[in-house]
Amino acid sequence: MRAPQISGGTVELDEGEQELIRSLILANPDLVLNDDQVMRALIGSQAQGARNVVDLRDRLVERMEGRLQKLMRTNRSVIAAAYENVATTNQVHRAILALIDAEDMGSFLRRLVHDVPIMVGIEEARLCLEANVPEARSADELASGLDGRVVILPEGTVNDYLHLENGEPLRVTLRPCAEGKEVVFGHVSPSQSEALLPLHLSGVTGLLAFGAADPERFSPDQGTDLLTFTAEVVQRLLIRHLGRDPKG
């Protein structure tokens, strides 16, 4: 193929070269539409056949409108997520204040397993404490009105439930409810996803478990800052109510 001829500042193309360029543009219009310099030249052109330029301009406007709509949808999603995060933070703060205000162990436990789930919009909470017992049982003797939501577990059950073989558990584990969830949540439970917060109570291993009927409420890709804060507060309050030295 001969080299294109330049005459009077314009490039002269033979019929084959013109057809090649046309084929390239038809095969990949973005070569033109994504090139600002080319689009300016086409839009500013006064050559015969300006209708084609108008068509290209319309196409460009459509593309820009599509990008703007996508950007607006993204912004709405970001704003909605921000509002949801603020609302969740406020819910957790109110729940923590309610726990701090509990006057005694019984009030604290009732608020933890009954009131806190309602305040943060989930179905249930369980407090599990390990002890030298042969099998799991409720710890309703600790306070009235617990309804089996505080549980005594055999030693080692928490690590088994977290599927730990070696090492320390994560501060917060978010996941779909594990097989055998009845050990923690009981045999009749609506929970499909769970947040598991191990507690270290001066020699006693504990577990605070939140359960949600929504299978996507707790998932591993979510942030855990608020739950970590909750675990730290509950751990300190439990130690206080149990009358143990937090440094022990």
C-alpha positions as a Markdown table, in Angstrom:
| # | Residue | x | y | z |
|---|---|---|---|---|
| 1 | Met | 0.0 | 0.0 | 0.0 |
| 2 | Arg | 1.3 | 3.4 | -0.9 |
| 3 | Ala | 2.0 | 6.1 | 1.7 |
| 4 | Pro | -0.9 | 8.6 | 2.2 |
| 5 | Gln | -0.3 | 11.8 | 0.2 |
| 6 | Ile | -0.4 | 15.1 | 2.0 |
| 7 | Ser | -1.8 | 18.1 | 0.0 |
| 8 | Gly | -2.6 | 21.5 | 1.4 |
| 9 | Gly | -2.4 | 20.3 | 5.0 |
| 10 | Thr | -4.9 | 17.5 | 4.4 |
| 11 | Val | -4.2 | 13.8 | 3.9 |
| 12 | Glu | -5.4 | 12.4 | 0.6 |
| 13 | Leu | -6.5 | 8.8 | 0.9 |
| 14 | Asp | -7.3 | 6.4 | -1.9 |
| 15 | Glu | -10.5 | 4.3 | -1.9 |
| 16 | Gly | -8.8 | 1.3 | -0.3 |
| 17 | Glu | -7.3 | 3.4 | 2.5 |
| 18 | Gln | -10.7 | 5.1 | 3.2 |
| 19 | Glu | -12.4 | 1.7 | 3.4 |
| 20 | Leu | -9.8 | 0.5 | 5.8 |
| 21 | Ile | -10.3 | 3.4 | 8.1 |
| 22 | Arg | -14.0 | 3.1 | 7.9 |
| 23 | Ser | -13.8 | -0.6 | 8.8 |
| 24 | Leu | -11.6 | 0.1 | 11.8 |
| 25 | Ile | -14.0 | 2.7 | 13.1 |
| 26 | Leu | -17.0 | 0.4 | 12.6 |
| 27 | Ala | -15.2 | -2.4 | 14.3 |
| 28 | Asn | -14.2 | -0.2 | 17.3 |
| 29 | Pro | -16.1 | 3.2 | 17.5 |
| 30 | Asp | -14.3 | 3.9 | 20.8 |
| 31 | Leu | -11.2 | 4.7 | 18.8 |
| 32 | Val | -13.0 | 7.9 | 17.8 |
| 33 | Leu | -15.4 | 8.5 | 20.7 |
| 34 | Asn | -12.7 | 8.2 | 23.3 |
| 35 | Asp | -10.3 | 10.5 | 21.5 |
| 36 | Asp | -11.1 | 14.1 | 22.5 |
| 37 | Gln | -9.0 | 15.6 | 19.8 |
| 38 | Val | -10.7 | 13.6 | 17.1 |
| 39 | Met | -14.1 | 14.4 | 18.5 |
| 40 | Arg | -13.4 | 18.1 | 18.5 |
| 41 | Ala | -12.2 | 17.9 | 14.9 |
| 42 | Leu | -15.4 | 16.1 | 13.8 |
| 43 | Ile | -17.8 | 18.3 | 15.7 |
| 44 | Gly | -16.1 | 21.4 | 14.3 |
| 45 | Ser | -16.1 | 20.1 | 10.8 |
| 46 | Gln | -18.1 | 22.1 | 8.2 |
| 47 | Ala | -17.6 | 19.5 | 5.5 |
| 48 | Gln | -20.4 | 18.1 | 3.4 |
| 49 | Gly | -22.1 | 15.2 | 5.2 |
| 50 | Ala | -22.4 | 17.1 | 8.5 |
| 51 | Arg | -25.3 | 14.9 | 9.5 |
| 52 | Asn | -22.8 | 12.1 | 10.2 |
| 53 | Val | -21.0 | 14.5 | 12.5 |
| 54 | Val | -24.3 | 15.3 | 14.3 |
| 55 | Asp | -24.9 | 11.6 | 14.7 |
| 56 | Leu | -21.5 | 11.2 | 16.3 |
| 57 | Arg | -22.2 | 14.2 | 18.5 |
| 58 | Asp | -25.5 | 12.6 | 19.6 |
| 59 | Arg | -23.6 | 9.4 | 20.3 |
| 60 | Leu | -21.1 | 11.2 | 22.4 |
| 61 | Val | -23.8 | 13.0 | 24.4 |
| 62 | Glu | -25.5 | 9.7 | 25.1 |
| 63 | Arg | -22.2 | 8.2 | 26.3 |
| 64 | Met | -21.6 | 11.2 | 28.6 |
| 65 | Glu | -25.2 | 11.0 | 29.9 |
| 66 | Gly | -24.6 | 7.3 | 30.7 |
| 67 | Arg | -21.4 | 8.0 | 32.5 |
| 68 | Leu | -23.1 | 10.8 | 34.5 |
| 69 | Gln | -26.0 | 8.5 | 35.5 |
| 70 | Lys | -23.5 | 5.8 | 36.6 |
| 71 | Leu | -21.6 | 8.4 | 38.6 |
| 72 | Met | -24.9 | 9.6 | 40.3 |
| 73 | Arg | -25.9 | 6.0 | 41.1 |
| 74 | Thr | -22.4 | 5.5 | 42.7 |
| 75 | Asn | -22.7 | 8.7 | 44.7 |
| 76 | Arg | -26.2 | 7.7 | 45.9 |
| 77 | Ser | -24.8 | 4.3 | 47.0 |
| 78 | Val | -21.9 | 5.9 | 48.9 |
| 79 | Ile | -24.2 | 8.4 | 50.6 |
| 80 | Ala | -26.6 | 5.6 | 51.6 |
| 81 | Ala | -23.8 | 3.5 | 53.0 |
| 82 | Ala | -22.5 | 6.5 | 55.0 |
| 83 | Tyr | -25.9 | 7.1 | 56.5 |
| 84 | Glu | -26.2 | 3.3 | 57.3 |
| 85 | Asn | -22.8 | 3.4 | 59.0 |
| 86 | Val | -23.8 | 6.4 | 61.1 |
| 87 | Ala | -27.1 | 4.8 | 62.1 |
| 88 | Thr | -25.3 | 1.5 | 63.0 |
| 89 | Thr | -22.7 | 3.4 | 65.1 |
| 90 | Asn | -25.4 | 5.2 | 67.0 |
| 91 | Gln | -27.2 | 2.0 | 67.6 |
| 92 | Val | -24.1 | 0.3 | 69.0 |
| 93 | His | -23.3 | 3.4 | 71.2 |
| 94 | Arg | -26.8 | 3.3 | 72.7 |
| 95 | Ala | -26.4 | -0.4 | 73.4 |
| 96 | Ile | -23.0 | 0.1 | 75.0 |
| 97 | Leu | -24.4 | 2.9 | 77.2 |
| 98 | Ala | -27.3 | 0.6 | 78.3 |
| 99 | Leu | -24.8 | -2.1 | 79.3 |
| 100 | Ile | -22.6 | 0.4 | 81.2 |
| 101 | Asp | -25.7 | 1.7 | 83.1 |
| 102 | Ala | -26.6 | -1.8 | 84.4 |
| 103 | Glu | -26.5 | -1.8 | 88.2 |
| 104 | Asp | -25.8 | -5.5 | 88.8 |
| 105 | Met | -24.9 | -8.7 | 87.1 |
| 106 | Gly | -28.5 | -9.8 | 86.5 |
| 107 | Ser | -29.4 | -6.5 | 84.9 |
| 108 | Phe | -26.3 | -6.6 | 82.8 |
| 109 | Leu | -26.9 | -10.1 | 81.5 |
| 110 | Arg | -30.5 | -9.4 | 80.7 |
| 111 | Arg | -29.7 | -6.3 | 78.7 |
| 112 | Leu | -26.9 | -8.1 | 76.9 |
| 113 | Val | -28.9 | -11.1 | 75.7 |
| 114 | His | -32.4 | -9.4 | 75.4 |
| 115 | Asp | -32.1 | -5.7 | 74.8 |
| 116 | Val | -28.9 | -5.4 | 72.8 |
| 117 | Pro | -30.1 | -7.5 | 69.9 |
| 118 | Ile | -33.2 | -5.4 | 69.6 |
| 119 | Met | -31.3 | -2.2 | 69.8 |
| 120 | Val | -28.9 | -3.2 | 67.0 |
| 121 | Gly | -31.5 | -4.9 | 64.8 |
| 122 | Ile | -30.5 | -8.5 | 64.9 |
| 123 | Glu | -32.4 | -11.6 | 66.1 |
| 124 | Glu | -30.4 | -13.0 | 69.0 |
| 125 | Ala | -27.4 | -12.8 | 71.3 |
| 126 | Arg | -25.8 | -15.6 | 73.4 |
| 127 | Leu | -23.1 | -15.4 | 76.1 |
| 128 | Cys | -21.2 | -18.6 | 76.5 |
| 129 | Leu | -18.8 | -19.3 | 79.4 |
| 130 | Glu | -16.5 | -22.3 | 79.6 |
| 131 | Ala | -16.3 | -24.4 | 82.7 |
| 132 | Asn | -15.4 | -27.9 | 83.9 |
| 133 | Val | -18.7 | -29.5 | 82.9 |
| 134 | Pro | -19.5 | -32.6 | 81.0 |
| 135 | Glu | -21.9 | -31.0 | 78.5 |
| 136 | Ala | -23.5 | -27.7 | 77.6 |
| 137 | Arg | -26.2 | -26.3 | 79.8 |
| 138 | Ser | -28.0 | -23.1 | 80.5 |
| 139 | Ala | -26.7 | -20.8 | 83.2 |
| 140 | Asp | -30.1 | -19.4 | 84.3 |
| 141 | Glu | -29.0 | -19.7 | 87.9 |
| 142 | Leu | -26.8 | -16.6 | 87.3 |
| 143 | Ala | -29.9 | -14.3 | 87.1 |
| 144 | Ser | -33.6 | -14.4 | 86.5 |
| 145 | Gly | -35.1 | -13.8 | 83.0 |
| 146 | Leu | -32.1 | -15.1 | 81.0 |
| 147 | Asp | -34.3 | -17.7 | 79.2 |
| 148 | Gly | -31.4 | -20.0 | 78.3 |
| 149 | Arg | -29.4 | -17.3 | 76.5 |
| 150 | Val | -26.4 | -17.5 | 78.8 |
| 151 | Val | -24.8 | -20.9 | 78.4 |
| 152 | Ile | -22.1 | -22.9 | 80.2 |
| 153 | Leu | -19.9 | -24.9 | 77.8 |
| 154 | Pro | -17.4 | -27.7 | 78.4 |
| 155 | Glu | -13.8 | -26.4 | 78.2 |
| 156 | Gly | -12.4 | -26.2 | 74.7 |
| 157 | Thr | -15.9 | -25.8 | 73.1 |
| 158 | Val | -15.3 | -22.2 | 72.0 |
| 159 | Asn | -12.1 | -23.0 | 70.1 |
| 160 | Asp | -13.8 | -26.0 | 68.5 |
| 161 | Tyr | -16.8 | -23.9 | 67.4 |
| 162 | Leu | -14.4 | -21.3 | 65.9 |
| 163 | His | -12.6 | -24.2 | 64.1 |
| 164 | Leu | -9.3 | -23.3 | 65.6 |
| 165 | Glu | -6.5 | -25.9 | 65.7 |
| 166 | Asn | -3.6 | -23.7 | 66.8 |
| 167 | Gly | -3.1 | -20.1 | 67.7 |
| 168 | Glu | -5.4 | -17.3 | 69.1 |
| 169 | Pro | -8.8 | -16.7 | 67.6 |
| 170 | Leu | -9.6 | -13.6 | 65.7 |
| 171 | Arg | -11.0 | -10.7 | 67.8 |
| 172 | Val | -14.2 | -10.9 | 65.7 |
| 173 | Thr | -15.3 | -13.7 | 63.3 |
| 174 | Leu | -18.0 | -13.0 | 60.8 |
| 175 | Arg | -19.5 | -15.8 | 58.8 |
| 176 | Pro | -22.6 | -17.9 | 57.9 |
| 177 | Cys | -23.7 | -19.9 | 60.9 |
| 178 | Ala | -21.6 | -22.9 | 61.3 |
| 179 | Glu | -22.8 | -26.5 | 61.4 |
| 180 | Gly | -23.7 | -27.3 | 64.9 |
| 181 | Lys | -24.8 | -23.8 | 65.7 |
| 182 | Glu | -27.2 | -25.2 | 68.3 |
| 183 | Val | -24.3 | -25.5 | 70.7 |
| 184 | Val | -24.3 | -21.7 | 70.9 |
| 185 | Phe | -27.8 | -20.6 | 69.8 |
| 186 | Gly | -29.9 | -23.6 | 70.9 |
| 187 | His | -32.0 | -26.0 | 68.8 |
| 188 | Val | -34.6 | -23.4 | 67.7 |
| 189 | Ser | -32.7 | -20.5 | 66.2 |
| 190 | Pro | -33.6 | -18.2 | 63.2 |
| 191 | Ser | -29.9 | -17.2 | 62.8 |
| 192 | Gln | -28.3 | -17.7 | 59.4 |
| 193 | Ser | -25.2 | -15.6 | 59.9 |
| 194 | Glu | -23.2 | -14.9 | 63.1 |
| 195 | Ala | -20.7 | -12.6 | 64.7 |
| 196 | Leu | -18.4 | -14.3 | 67.2 |
| 197 | Leu | -16.5 | -12.3 | 69.8 |
| 198 | Pro | -14.2 | -14.4 | 72.0 |
| 199 | Leu | -13.9 | -13.1 | 75.6 |
| 200 | His | -10.9 | -13.5 | 78.0 |
| 201 | Leu | -12.3 | -13.3 | 81.5 |
| 202 | Ser | -9.3 | -13.7 | 83.8 |
| 203 | Gly | -8.7 | -17.3 | 83.1 |
| 204 | Val | -12.2 | -18.1 | 81.9 |
| 205 | Thr | -12.8 | -18.4 | 78.2 |
| 206 | Gly | -16.0 | -16.9 | 77.0 |
| 207 | Leu | -17.8 | -16.2 | 73.7 |
| 208 | Leu | -20.3 | -13.5 | 72.8 |
| 209 | Ala | -22.3 | -14.5 | 69.8 |
| 210 | Phe | -24.7 | -12.4 | 67.7 |
| 211 | Gly | -27.0 | -14.1 | 65.3 |
| 212 | Ala | -28.9 | -12.6 | 62.4 |
| 213 | Ala | -31.7 | -14.2 | 60.3 |
| 214 | Asp | -30.2 | -12.3 | 57.2 |
| 215 | Pro | -27.6 | -14.7 | 55.8 |
| 216 | Glu | -25.6 | -11.6 | 54.6 |
| 217 | Arg | -25.8 | -9.5 | 57.8 |
| 218 | Phe | -22.5 | -10.9 | 59.0 |
| 219 | Ser | -19.9 | -11.7 | 56.3 |
| 220 | Pro | -16.1 | -11.9 | 56.3 |
| 221 | Asp | -15.7 | -8.8 | 54.0 |
| 222 | Gln | -17.3 | -6.4 | 56.5 |
| 223 | Gly | -15.6 | -4.1 | 58.9 |
| 224 | Thr | -15.3 | -5.2 | 62.5 |
| 225 | Asp | -14.3 | -1.9 | 64.4 |
| 226 | Leu | -17.7 | -1.6 | 66.1 |
| 227 | Leu | -17.8 | -5.2 | 67.1 |
| 228 | Thr | -14.3 | -5.2 | 68.4 |
| 229 | Phe | -15.2 | -2.2 | 70.5 |
| 230 | Thr | -18.3 | -4.0 | 71.8 |
| 231 | Ala | -16.2 | -7.1 | 72.7 |
| 232 | Glu | -13.7 | -5.0 | 74.6 |
| 233 | Val | -16.5 | -3.2 | 76.6 |
| 234 | Val | -18.4 | -6.4 | 77.3 |
| 235 | Gln | -15.3 | -8.1 | 78.5 |
| 236 | Arg | -14.4 | -5.4 | 80.9 |
| 237 | Leu | -17.9 | -5.1 | 82.3 |
| 238 | Leu | -18.2 | -8.9 | 82.8 |
| 239 | Ile | -14.9 | -8.9 | 84.7 |
| 240 | Arg | -16.2 | -6.1 | 86.9 |
| 241 | His | -19.5 | -7.8 | 87.6 |
| 242 | Leu | -17.8 | -11.1 | 88.2 |
| 243 | Gly | -15.6 | -9.4 | 90.8 |
| 244 | Arg | -12.3 | -10.4 | 89.1 |
| 245 | Asp | -9.2 | -8.5 | 88.6 |
| 246 | Pro | -8.9 | -7.5 | 84.9 |
| 247 | Lys | -5.2 | -7.9 | 85.1 |
| 248 | Gly | -5.4 | -11.4 | 86.5 |
